[in-house]
């Protein structure tokens, strides 16, 4: 690790950034430097502008992803290097389109899990759907976080630096026990195959879901968060209280949970169309009048 990267990590840690954000920011600066084949300390405002255009026009990254990359570079220059010659306020941040997330039907979830190519992949898919945890939360899950006495999975320092417990069903517990007997993981539930003392990468989790979706023949755009969206939507359709769901998902604000009401087909079908309340004349009667 270079001294510059170590310094940035320390500055992020001093400000209590989450491990997931630290990894994202470090990757963003690394990708920026590799794009120009130079140390980021030798680059400036013009290179940042060119890089943003590259992300938007060449790589076609989502607006939210571009925003994260720019935030990482701003932190690097302003906080790590204490350089204020780059005015990030002058860099237009693309607006993020407001789209409803993709949700799988229960039948599609069964097909996805059934397409798992290994016990580890099956465990990952079931955990994502059965708990609604985020990809980073699954990645950092430790063996000691599985509490079989209380039947909960402890999420330590999730998004927003918040701890929470998620109820665990007997099916999930038995699956995790079977998986653990096979792997004998010591620290992390899903350790890196190359460095067992470290967890798998976030990219690995994404690949597990994507590959299962391809094998299952699912044509929707599916990633780890799709299972979280499906978990939440199916909870709403099953009658789970919104405040309970908010706690399960680890949302800081209820408004972030409300989106799943819009995704619930049961809720949508229960809404009475105002046209159905009207007493209309038949077409023949209407034409005669």
C-alpha positions as CSV (number, residue, x, y, z in Angstrom):
1,X,0.0,0.0,0.0
2,X,1.3,3.4,-1.0
3,X,1.8,6.1,1.7
4,X,-0.8,8.3,-0.2
5,X,-3.4,5.6,-0.1
6,X,-2.7,4.9,3.6
7,X,-3.1,8.6,4.3
8,X,-6.4,8.7,2.6
9,X,-7.7,5.7,4.5
10,X,-6.6,7.2,7.8
11,X,-8.4,10.5,7.0
12,X,-11.6,8.5,6.1
13,X,-11.3,6.5,9.4
14,X,-10.7,9.7,11.4
15,X,-14.1,11.0,10.1
16,X,-15.8,7.7,11.0
17,X,-16.6,6.7,7.4
18,X,-18.0,3.1,7.0
19,X,-15.8,0.4,5.7
20,X,-17.9,0.1,2.6
21,X,-17.5,3.8,1.9
22,X,-13.8,3.6,2.5
23,X,-13.4,0.8,0.0
24,X,-15.6,2.7,-2.6
25,X,-13.6,5.9,-2.2
26,X,-10.2,4.1,-2.5
27,X,-11.4,2.3,-5.6
28,X,-12.6,5.5,-7.2
29,X,-9.3,7.3,-6.7
30,X,-7.4,4.2,-7.9
31,X,-9.5,4.1,-11.0
32,X,-9.0,7.8,-11.6
33,X,-5.2,7.4,-11.4
34,X,-5.1,4.4,-13.6
35,X,-7.2,6.2,-16.3
36,X,-4.4,8.8,-16.6
37,X,-1.5,6.4,-15.7
38,X,-0.3,8.9,-13.1
39,X,-0.3,9.4,-9.4
40,X,-3.5,11.3,-8.5
41,X,-1.4,13.8,-6.6
42,X,0.0,14.9,-10.0
43,X,-3.4,15.5,-11.5
44,X,-5.7,18.4,-11.3
45,X,-9.0,20.1,-12.3
46,X,-8.8,19.4,-16.0
47,X,-8.2,15.7,-15.5
48,X,-11.1,15.5,-13.0
49,X,-13.3,17.1,-15.7
50,X,-12.2,14.7,-18.4
51,X,-12.6,11.8,-16.0
52,X,-16.2,12.7,-15.3
53,X,-17.0,12.9,-19.0
54,X,-15.3,9.5,-19.5
55,X,-17.5,8.0,-16.8
56,X,-20.7,9.5,-18.2
57,X,-20.1,9.2,-22.0
58,X,-17.7,6.3,-22.4
59,X,-18.4,4.0,-19.5
60,X,-22.1,4.9,-19.3
61,X,-22.2,4.7,-15.5
62,X,-25.3,5.5,-13.6
63,X,-25.7,9.1,-12.4
64,X,-25.5,7.9,-8.8
65,X,-22.2,6.1,-9.4
66,X,-20.7,9.1,-11.1
67,X,-21.8,11.2,-8.1
68,X,-20.0,8.8,-5.7
69,X,-16.8,8.9,-7.8
70,X,-16.8,12.7,-7.7
71,X,-17.4,12.7,-4.0
72,X,-14.4,10.4,-3.6
73,X,-12.1,12.7,-5.6
74,X,-13.4,15.7,-3.7
75,X,-12.5,14.0,-0.4
76,X,-9.1,13.1,-1.8
77,X,-8.1,16.5,-2.9
78,X,-9.8,18.6,-0.2
79,X,-9.3,16.4,2.9
80,X,-6.3,14.2,2.1
81,X,-4.1,16.6,0.1
82,X,-5.7,19.8,1.4
83,X,-5.9,21.2,-2.1
84,X,-8.5,23.7,-2.9
85,X,-7.5,24.5,-6.5
86,X,-10.2,22.1,-7.7
87,X,-13.7,23.6,-7.5
88,X,-16.0,20.6,-7.4
89,X,-19.0,22.9,-7.3
90,X,-18.3,23.8,-10.9
91,X,-18.6,20.2,-11.9
92,X,-22.2,19.4,-12.9
93,X,-23.5,16.3,-11.2
94,X,-26.0,14.5,-13.3
95,X,-29.4,14.1,-11.9
96,X,-30.4,10.7,-10.7
97,X,-33.5,9.4,-12.5
98,X,-36.3,8.4,-10.1
99,X,-37.1,4.8,-11.0
100,X,-38.9,2.1,-9.1
101,X,-36.5,-0.8,-8.2
102,X,-36.8,-4.2,-9.8
103,X,-38.7,-6.8,-7.8
104,X,-38.9,-10.5,-8.3
105,X,-42.0,-12.6,-7.8
106,X,-41.8,-15.4,-5.3
107,X,-41.6,-17.8,-8.2
108,X,-38.7,-16.0,-9.7
109,X,-36.9,-16.1,-6.3
110,X,-37.3,-19.8,-6.2
111,X,-35.8,-20.1,-9.7
112,X,-32.9,-17.9,-8.8
113,X,-32.0,-19.8,-5.6
114,X,-32.5,-23.1,-7.5
115,X,-29.9,-21.9,-10.0
116,X,-27.1,-21.6,-7.4
117,X,-24.0,-23.4,-8.5
118,X,-22.6,-24.3,-5.0
119,X,-23.6,-24.4,-1.4
120,X,-21.9,-21.1,-0.8
121,X,-23.8,-19.4,-3.6
122,X,-27.0,-20.9,-2.3
123,X,-26.3,-19.6,1.2
124,X,-25.6,-16.1,-0.2
125,X,-28.8,-16.0,-2.3
126,X,-31.0,-17.2,0.6
127,X,-29.4,-14.9,3.1
128,X,-29.9,-11.9,0.8
129,X,-33.6,-12.7,0.3
130,X,-34.4,-14.0,3.8
131,X,-32.9,-11.1,5.7
132,X,-32.9,-8.2,3.2
133,X,-29.4,-7.3,4.2
134,X,-27.2,-5.1,1.9
135,X,-24.4,-6.6,-0.1
136,X,-21.7,-4.9,2.1
137,X,-23.5,-6.1,5.3
138,X,-23.4,-9.7,3.9
139,X,-19.8,-9.4,3.0
140,X,-18.7,-8.4,6.5
141,X,-21.0,-10.9,8.3
142,X,-19.0,-12.9,10.8
143,X,-19.6,-16.4,12.2
144,X,-20.2,-14.9,15.6
145,X,-23.0,-12.7,14.3
146,X,-25.2,-15.8,13.9
147,X,-27.0,-16.0,17.3
148,X,-28.8,-19.4,17.4
149,X,-30.0,-18.9,20.9
150,X,-31.9,-15.7,20.2
151,X,-32.5,-16.7,16.5
152,X,-31.2,-13.4,15.1
153,X,-28.5,-12.3,12.8
154,X,-26.6,-9.3,14.2
155,X,-25.6,-6.7,11.7
156,X,-22.7,-4.7,13.1
157,X,-22.3,-1.1,11.9
158,X,-24.6,-1.3,8.9
159,X,-25.3,1.7,6.7
160,X,-25.3,4.9,8.7
161,X,-23.1,3.2,11.4
162,X,-26.1,1.5,13.0
163,X,-26.3,-1.9,14.5
164,X,-29.5,-4.0,14.2
165,X,-30.7,-7.6,14.7
166,X,-32.7,-9.4,12.1
167,X,-34.9,-12.4,13.0
168,X,-33.6,-15.7,11.6
169,X,-35.9,-18.6,10.6
170,X,-35.0,-22.3,11.4
171,X,-34.6,-22.9,7.6
172,X,-31.9,-20.2,7.4
173,X,-30.2,-21.4,10.6
174,X,-30.0,-25.0,9.3
175,X,-28.7,-23.8,5.9
176,X,-25.9,-21.7,7.6
177,X,-25.0,-24.7,9.8
178,X,-24.7,-27.0,6.8
179,X,-22.6,-24.4,5.0
180,X,-20.4,-23.8,8.0
181,X,-19.8,-27.6,8.5
182,X,-18.6,-27.6,4.9
183,X,-16.3,-24.6,5.1
184,X,-15.4,-24.4,8.8
185,X,-15.0,-20.6,8.4
186,X,-13.3,-19.1,11.4
187,X,-14.0,-15.3,11.2
188,X,-16.1,-14.3,8.3
189,X,-19.1,-16.4,7.1
190,X,-18.0,-15.9,3.5
191,X,-14.2,-15.6,3.6
192,X,-12.0,-14.8,0.6
193,X,-10.8,-17.9,-1.2
194,X,-7.4,-16.3,-1.5
195,X,-7.1,-14.7,1.9
196,X,-9.3,-16.6,4.4
197,X,-8.7,-13.9,7.1
198,X,-10.5,-11.4,4.9
199,X,-14.1,-11.5,3.6
200,X,-15.1,-12.0,0.0
201,X,-15.3,-8.9,-2.2
202,X,-18.5,-7.0,-3.0
203,X,-17.9,-7.8,-6.6
204,X,-18.0,-11.6,-5.8
205,X,-21.4,-11.2,-4.2
206,X,-22.7,-9.3,-7.2
207,X,-21.3,-12.1,-9.5
208,X,-23.1,-14.8,-7.5
209,X,-26.5,-13.2,-8.0
210,X,-25.9,-12.2,-11.7
211,X,-24.6,-15.7,-12.6
212,X,-27.6,-17.4,-10.9
213,X,-30.0,-15.1,-12.7
214,X,-28.4,-16.0,-16.1
215,X,-28.7,-19.7,-15.3
216,X,-32.3,-19.3,-14.1
217,X,-33.1,-17.6,-17.4
218,X,-34.4,-14.4,-15.7
219,X,-34.3,-11.4,-18.0
220,X,-34.8,-8.7,-15.4
221,X,-31.8,-6.6,-14.4
222,X,-30.9,-8.4,-11.2
223,X,-28.3,-7.7,-8.6
224,X,-27.9,-8.3,-4.8
225,X,-30.1,-5.3,-4.0
226,X,-32.9,-6.8,-6.1
227,X,-33.3,-9.5,-3.4
228,X,-33.5,-6.8,-0.7
229,X,-36.2,-5.0,-2.7
230,X,-38.0,-8.3,-3.1
231,X,-37.7,-9.1,0.6
232,X,-39.2,-5.7,1.5
233,X,-42.0,-5.9,-1.1
234,X,-43.0,-9.4,-0.2
235,X,-43.1,-8.3,3.5
236,X,-45.6,-5.5,2.6
237,X,-47.7,-8.0,0.6
238,X,-47.7,-10.3,3.6
239,X,-49.0,-7.6,5.9
240,X,-45.9,-6.6,7.8
241,X,-46.2,-3.2,9.5
242,X,-44.2,-0.4,7.9
243,X,-42.4,0.5,11.2
244,X,-41.3,-3.2,11.6
245,X,-40.1,-3.3,8.0
246,X,-38.2,0.0,8.5
247,X,-36.3,-1.6,11.4
248,X,-35.6,-4.8,9.5
249,X,-34.2,-2.9,6.6
250,X,-32.2,-0.5,8.8
251,X,-33.7,2.6,7.3
252,X,-33.0,5.8,9.1
253,X,-36.3,7.4,7.8
254,X,-39.7,5.9,7.1
255,X,-39.9,7.6,3.7
256,X,-37.2,5.3,2.4
257,X,-39.5,2.3,3.4
258,X,-42.6,3.7,1.8
259,X,-41.4,3.0,-1.7
260,X,-42.2,-0.6,-1.2
261,X,-45.9,0.2,-0.7
262,X,-45.8,1.4,-4.3
263,X,-44.2,-1.9,-5.4
264,X,-46.7,-4.1,-3.7
265,X,-49.2,-5.6,-6.1
266,X,-51.5,-6.5,-3.2
267,X,-51.6,-2.9,-2.1
268,X,-52.1,-1.7,-5.7
269,X,-55.0,-4.1,-6.3
270,X,-56.6,-3.2,-3.1
271,X,-56.9,0.5,-4.2
272,X,-60.4,1.1,-5.7
273,X,-60.3,2.9,-9.0
274,X,-62.5,6.0,-8.8
275,X,-64.1,5.1,-12.1
276,X,-65.6,2.0,-10.4
277,X,-67.5,4.3,-8.0
278,X,-69.4,6.0,-10.7
279,X,-72.7,4.9,-12.1
280,X,-72.4,5.2,-15.9
281,X,-75.0,4.9,-18.6
282,X,-74.6,2.0,-21.0
283,X,-73.2,2.9,-24.4
284,X,-76.7,2.5,-26.0
285,X,-78.3,4.8,-23.4
286,X,-75.5,7.4,-23.7
287,X,-76.0,7.5,-27.5
288,X,-79.8,7.9,-27.3
289,X,-79.7,10.8,-24.9
